[in-house]
Every structure is written in structure tokens, then in C-alpha cells.
Amino acid sequence: MTDRPVLEPSPAHPITVVPTGRHVVVRVNGETIAETDSALTLQESSYPAVQYIPMADVVTERLRPSDTATYCPYKGQAGYFDVVAGGQTVADAIWTYREPHPAVAQIAGHVAFYADKADVTVHP
């Protein structure tokens, strides 16, 4: 297997990670799965901003490890979790970079939720 590329953010593909500084609530099927004042906002290039939630602020009893794995040359190897909420299992609703590349090291220990599988609310 060939080594996977590791790419650094650049002016052509910027990535920023900053504290959100606001209260964030995540619901799946109407159930609160995460709530925090310590979220990080990751903005990558022209993609929508993503809230990374500290794992300590997630209801981990609702998570089930998934076999899914993906690779991002900017962030690293991602692992996934299914979420059990509202009497249903939502497959691969969460991803996390357990050992992110140095450029985005702040997101270690955090998870993110797919916008089409969870309601992520950033309060004013």
C-alpha cells in the first residue's frame, strides 16, 4: 500500500480552527446528543463550517462504533460512529479524527456531526 498524502492548508485551500465561543446543541431524531460551550469551528476552503464538539460533551451511551473509515489528506484518518436516538440507529452520523494531522491538531478528542443526520444549533 502506498503512503497516503499529507497536505498542508494553503492560501488555495485554507483551513482554520477557532473556538466557536457560543453554546452549541446537537440533536438526532429529536434527542439531545451533545451540548457544549467548548466547540471548535473548523472552516475548510469554501465548504460549510463544521462544529467539532469535545467528546466529553457528547452522550456517549448513544454512540456505536462504526466500521467506516475515510481519509482526508488535510486532516488524517477519520473514524465514525452510529447514533442510536429516537428509537432508530442513524448510520455514520458522527466522524472524528483521533490522531489528526498537525495543522488541525486542535480537533483531536472532538467529534463532528453530518448536517443531514443531525440538527446542529449554534446559539447567538
Secondary structure, DSSP 8 states (H G I E B T S, - for coil): ---------BTTB-EEEEE--S-EEEEETTEEEEEES--EEEEETTS--EEEEEGGGB-GGGEEEEEEEEEETTTEEEEEEEEEETTEEEEEEEEE-SS--GGGGGGTTEEEE-TTTSEEEE--
